[in-house]
Amino acid sequence: MRSLLLGIVSVLVGMALGHPGTNPDIAQVSGSGGVFACTMPQWSHGCKYFPQAADNACHNADLYNDVGGQVFEIYAFGPDPGTKCRTFAQANCVGPFYAKKDTPPKDWTITYPGAAETSSAIRSFMCYPD
């Protein structure tokens, strides 16, 4: 029981610091129209919620790893339900690519639940309502 309580406290403290830890409940940290992203696959390390950008503008990857270093690459990417996102290989939404490891759809967008492990680093993204 004590280890369960310590685990819950650890996740809550991590969320408050922007580091939800491994296997977070994405529904608990997401909002509406945004993206939950992490610097490592499987929803681990340096996770952050990016709220919906005004006018569906471009978001550059800008996260912090577990030791406070700035990271500009995303390897786990989860749009909120009802949100579509385009991912890009470079900052400022340049070099579009389909970041999921499976066969890309015709419109090259990623929707909920996203990808626990991307095919390559996402350096920027643009989202809009589905």
VEXMIKE-649624 format. One record per atom (N, C-alpha, C, O): residue in one letter; x, y, z. Coordinates in steps of 0.02 Angstrom, whole numbers, padded with zeros to 5 digits, always signed. Layout:
BEGIN
aXYZ
...
***
This chain:
BEGIN
m+00041-00060+00000
m+00000+00000+00000
m+00043+00063+00000
m+00029+00111-00035
r+00097+00061+00040
r+00141+00120+00044
r+00174+00133-00023
r+00181+00191-00043
s+00196+00080-00059
s+00228+00090-00124
s+00179+00117-00175
s+00198+00156-00219
l+00116+00096-00171
l+00065+00123-00216
l+00055+00197-00203
l+00051+00237-00250
l+00051+00217-00140
l+00043+00287-00122
l+00103+00328-00144
l+00094+00383-00170
l+00164+00302-00135
l+00224+00337-00158
l+00225+00344-00233
l+00247+00395-00259
g+00202+00293-00269
g+00199+00296-00342
g+00151+00350-00366
g+00166+00387-00412
i+00093+00354-00334
i+00044+00405-00352
i+00071+00475-00338
i+00064+00520-00379
v+00102+00484-00280
v+00131+00548-00263
v+00185+00566-00313
v+00190+00624-00334
s+00227+00518-00333
s+00280+00531-00381
s+00253+00554-00449
s+00280+00601-00478
v+00200+00522-00472
v+00170+00542-00536
v+00140+00612-00531
v+00149+00652-00576
l+00106+00627-00476
l+00075+00693-00467
l+00129+00748-00463
l+00121+00801-00493
v+00182+00735-00427
v+00237+00784-00423
v+00268+00792-00492
v+00283+00848-00513
g+00279+00737-00527
g+00307+00740-00594
g+00263+00780-00641
g+00289+00818-00682
m+00198+00771-00637
m+00152+00808-00679
m+00156+00883-00665
m+00155+00924-00710
a+00162+00900-00601
a+00167+00970-00582
a+00231+01002-00609
a+00233+01061-00623
l+00283+00961-00615
l+00347+00986-00641
l+00353+00978-00717
l+00404+00997-00746
g+00302+00950-00748
g+00305+00940-00820
g+00337+00875-00840
g+00355+00865-00899
h+00345+00828-00793
h+00375+00763-00806
h+00329+00709-00779
h+00341+00684-00724
p+00277+00689-00817
p+00229+00641-00790
p+00257+00572-00777
p+00224+00533-00743
g+00316+00554-00802
g+00342+00488-00791
g+00317+00438-00842
g+00285+00458-00891
t+00329+00375-00830
t+00310+00324-00878
t+00237+00308-00874
t+00207+00309-00821
n+00209+00292-00932
n+00140+00269-00938
n+00089+00314-00903
n+00049+00289-00862
p+00088+00379-00917
p+00038+00422-00884
p-00031+00408-00912
p-00038+00382-00967
d-00081+00425-00874
d-00149+00423-00899
d-00159+00487-00939
d-00172+00540-00910
i-00152+00483-01004
i-00153+00542-01047
i-00218+00582-01038
i-00216+00643-01041
a-00273+00549-01027
a-00336+00583-01019
a-00336+00630-00959
a-00373+00679-00957
q-00294+00615-00909
q-00293+00656-00849
q-00251+00719-00857
q-00258+00766-00819
v-00207+00720-00907
v-00162+00778-00915
v-00176+00817-00978
v-00143+00867-00992
s-00224+00796-01018
s-00238+00830-01080
s-00299+00876-01072
s-00334+00873-01022
g-00310+00916-01122
g-00366+00962-01121
g-00408+00955-01183
g-00437+00902-01195
s-00411+01007-01222
s-00453+01006-01282
s-00415+01036-01340
s-00399+01095-01340
g-00401+00996-01390
g-00370+01020-01451
g-00295+01024-01448
g-00264+01050-01495
g-00264+01000-01396
g-00192+01003-01390
g-00159+00936-01400
g-00189+00890-01428
v-00096+00931-01378
v-00056+00871-01387
v-00016+00857-01323
v+00011+00902-01292
f-00014+00793-01304
f+00030+00770-01250
f+00090+00739-01284
f+00082+00695-01326
a+00151+00761-01267
a+00211+00737-01300
a+00266+00723-01249
a+00268+00754-01196
c+00311+00677-01267
c+00367+00659-01224
c+00432+00655-01263
c+00431+00643-01324
t+00487+00664-01228
t+00552+00662-01261
t+00576+00591-01273
t+00625+00581-01310
m+00544+00542-01243
m+00563+00472-01253
m+00501+00431-01271
m+00445+00451-01254
p+00510+00374-01306
p+00453+00332-01323
p+00416+00305-01262
p+00442+00308-01206
q+00357+00280-01274
q+00314+00249-01223
q+00294+00297-01168
q+00288+00278-01110
w+00284+00360-01186
w+00259+00412-01141
w+00304+00421-01080
w+00280+00424-01024
s+00369+00424-01092
s+00415+00430-01035
s+00463+00488-01045
s+00481+00505-01101
h+00483+00516-00991
h+00535+00568-00987
h+00516+00634-01021
h+00498+00635-01080
g+00520+00686-00983
g+00511+00753-01008
g+00446+00766-01044
g+00445+00799-01095
c+00391+00740-01018
c+00326+00748-01051
c+00297+00817-01038
c+00310+00849-00987
k+00256+00840-01086
k+00227+00906-01082
k+00161+00906-01121
k+00154+00871-01171
y+00114+00946-01098
y+00052+00956-01135
y+00057+01023-01172
y+00070+01075-01141
f+00047+01021-01237
f+00046+01081-01279
f-00027+01099-01292
f-00061+01061-01327
p-00053+01153-01266
p-00123+01172-01280
p-00132+01191-01354
p-00083+01205-01389
q-00194+01192-01375
q-00210+01211-01444
q-00181+01280-01458
q-00192+01327-01420
a-00144+01286-01513
a-00114+01351-01532
a-00168+01395-01563
a-00214+01371-01596
a-00161+01460-01553
a-00207+01508-01584
a-00203+01501-01659
a-00148+01495-01687
d-00260+01502-01692
d-00264+01497-01765
d-00228+01435-01792
d-00203+01435-01848
n-00227+01381-01752
n-00196+01318-01772
n-00123+01328-01795
n-00101+01294-01841
a-00088+01372-01762
a-00019+01389-01781
a+00029+01332-01766
a+00011+01283-01733
c+00089+01340-01790
c+00142+01290-01781
c+00169+01292-01710
c+00179+01345-01680
h+00181+01232-01681
h+00214+01224-01616
h+00283+01194-01630
h+00288+01144-01665
n+00335+01224-01604
n+00401+01192-01606
n+00408+01149-01544
n+00386+01168-01490
a+00440+01091-01552
a+00454+01048-01495
a+00498+01086-01446
a+00552+01109-01465
d+00477+01091-01385
d+00514+01128-01334
d+00496+01097-01267
d+00450+01119-01233
l+00533+01046-01248
l+00520+01009-01187
l+00583+01010-01144
l+00636+01033-01166
y+00578+00984-01084
y+00635+00977-01039
y+00641+00905-01018
y+00591+00874-01000
n+00702+00878-01019
n+00711+00809-00997
n+00711+00805-00921
n+00701+00856-00887
d+00721+00746-00895
d+00715+00735-00823
d+00768+00771-00781
d+00760+00777-00720
v+00821+00795-00813
v+00872+00832-00775
v+00872+00906-00792
v+00919+00942-00776
g+00819+00929-00825
g+00810+01000-00838
g+00840+01026-00902
g+00838+01086-00915
g+00869+00982-00944
g+00898+01003-01008
g+00843+01013-01060
g+00796+00973-01064
q+00850+01064-01100
q+00800+01078-01152
q+00808+01028-01210
q+00864+01014-01231
v+00752+01003-01234
v+00751+00952-01287
v+00704+00977-01342
v+00650+01002-01328
f+00725+00969-01404
f+00686+00993-01461
f+00662+00936-01506
f+00650+00946-01565
e+00655+00877-01477
e+00631+00819-01514
e+00578+00782-01474
e+00584+00776-01413
i+00527+00758-01509
i+00473+00721-01478
i+00474+00649-01505
i+00481+00639-01566
y+00467+00600-01460
y+00466+00530-01481
y+00403+00493-01458
y+00396+00433-01472
a+00358+00526-01424
a+00291+00501-01408
a+00244+00559-01417
a+00255+00613-01389
f+00191+00550-01456
f+00149+00606-01478
f+00076+00586-01476
f+00056+00539-01511
g+00035+00621-01436
g-00035+00603-01427
g-00082+00662-01431
g-00091+00697-01381
p-00113+00673-01489
p-00164+00726-01494
p-00226+00709-01451
p-00242+00651-01441
d-00260+00761-01428
d-00323+00752-01392
d-00375+00721-01440
d-00369+00729-01500
p-00426+00687-01412
p-00480+00663-01455
p-00512+00721-01493
p-00521+00775-01465
g-00528+00710-01557
g-00558+00762-01598
g-00508+00811-01627
g-00528+00863-01654
t-00444+00794-01623
t-00391+00837-01648
t-00349+00800-01700
t-00333+00741-01690
k-00333+00833-01755
k-00288+00806-01806
k-00224+00847-01805
k-00226+00907-01796
c-00167+00814-01814
c-00103+00849-01815
c-00061+00827-01874
c-00062+00769-01895
r-00024+00874-01901
r+00028+00860-01950
r+00094+00867-01914
r+00103+00914-01875
t+00140+00822-01927
t+00205+00824-01894
t+00259+00842-01945
t+00252+00831-02005
f+00314+00872-01918
f+00366+00897-01962
f+00435+00877-01936
f+00446+00872-01876
a+00481+00865-01983
a+00548+00843-01967
a+00593+00900-01944
a+00645+00889-01914
q+00572+00962-01958
q+00612+01020-01940
q+00570+01069-01901
q+00508+01065-01900
a+00602+01116-01868
a+00567+01169-01831
a+00527+01212-01880
a+00539+01211-01940
n+00480+01249-01852
n+00438+01297-01890
n+00396+01264-01944
n+00380+01294-01995
c+00378+01201-01932
c+00333+01162-01976
c+00359+01158-02048
c+00324+01171-02096
v+00422+01139-02054
v+00455+01127-02118
v+00472+01053-02123
v+00493+01022-02074
g+00462+01024-02181
g+00478+00954-02193
g+00426+00907-02165
g+00442+00867-02120
p+00364+00909-02189
p+00312+00865-02162
p+00328+00791-02172
p+00357+00772-02223
f+00309+00751-02123
f+00316+00679-02129
f+00265+00646-02083
f+00240+00677-02036
y+00251+00583-02097
y+00204+00545-02056
y+00244+00510-02002
y+00284+00466-02016
a+00233+00529-01940
a+00276+00507-01885
a+00259+00439-01856
a+00298+00411-01818
k+00201+00410-01874
k+00185+00344-01848
k+00223+00291-01887
k+00242+00302-01945
k+00234+00235-01856
k+00274+00182-01887
k+00235+00140-01938
k+00266+00102-01976
d+00170+00146-01940
d+00131+00106-01987
d+00122+00144-02053
d+00147+00200-02061
t+00085+00115-02099
t+00074+00146-02164
t+00035+00211-02156
t-00018+00211-02124
p+00059+00266-02185
p+00025+00330-02176
p-00042+00333-02212
p-00051+00303-02265
p-00089+00370-02183
p-00152+00380-02217
p-00143+00430-02274
p-00091+00462-02279
k-00192+00437-02316
k-00187+00482-02373
k-00178+00554-02353
k-00143+00591-02388
d-00207+00576-02297
d-00201+00646-02279
d-00141+00661-02233
d-00132+00719-02212
w-00101+00612-02215
w-00040+00619-02176
w-00050+00652-02108
w-00006+00689-02085
t-00107+00640-02077
t-00119+00669-02011
t-00116+00615-01957
t-00124+00555-01971
i-00105+00637-01896
i-00106+00592-01838
i-00163+00614-01793
i-00172+00673-01780
t-00202+00566-01770
t-00258+00579-01726
t-00250+00540-01661
t-00203+00500-01654
y-00295+00551-01614
y-00296+00515-01550
y-00299+00439-01564
y-00337+00419-01608
p-00262+00397-01530
p-00221+00411-01472
p-00149+00431-01488
p-00110+00442-01443
g-00132+00436-01552
g-00065+00457-01570
g-00018+00399-01576
g-00038+00344-01594
a+00045+00411-01559
a+00098+00360-01565
a+00140+00359-01502
a+00171+00409-01484
a+00141+00302-01468
a+00182+00294-01409
a+00256+00293-01427
a+00299+00305-01385
e+00270+00278-01491
e+00339+00279-01516
e+00336+00301-01589
e+00308+00267-01631
t+00366+00358-01603
t+00364+00386-01671
t+00418+00354-01714
t+00466+00325-01688
s+00410+00360-01780
s+00458+00331-01827
s+00522+00372-01830
s+00575+00345-01849
s+00519+00434-01812
s+00576+00480-01813
s+00559+00537-01766
s+00503+00543-01741
a+00608+00581-01753
a+00596+00637-01708
a+00548+00687-01739
a+00556+00707-01797
i+00500+00709-01700
i+00456+00763-01719
i+00487+00827-01691
i+00500+00832-01631
r+00499+00876-01734
r+00529+00938-01711
r+00479+00996-01711
r+00492+01049-01681
s+00422+00987-01745
s+00368+01036-01741
s+00304+01003-01765
s+00306+00949-01795
f+00247+01035-01749
f+00183+01007-01769
f+00131+01061-01772
f+00138+01116-01744
m+00077+01046-01808
m+00021+01092-01817
m-00043+01052-01809
m-00052+01000-01841
c-00088+01074-01766
c-00149+01037-01752
c-00211+01080-01765
c-00209+01141-01763
y-00266+01045-01779
y-00330+01079-01792
y-00386+01030-01776
y-00374+00970-01772
p-00447+01055-01766
p-00504+01012-01750
p-00516+00960-01805
p-00509+00975-01864
d-00534+00901-01784
d-00549+00846-01831
d-00615+00857-01865
d-00636+00816-01906
***
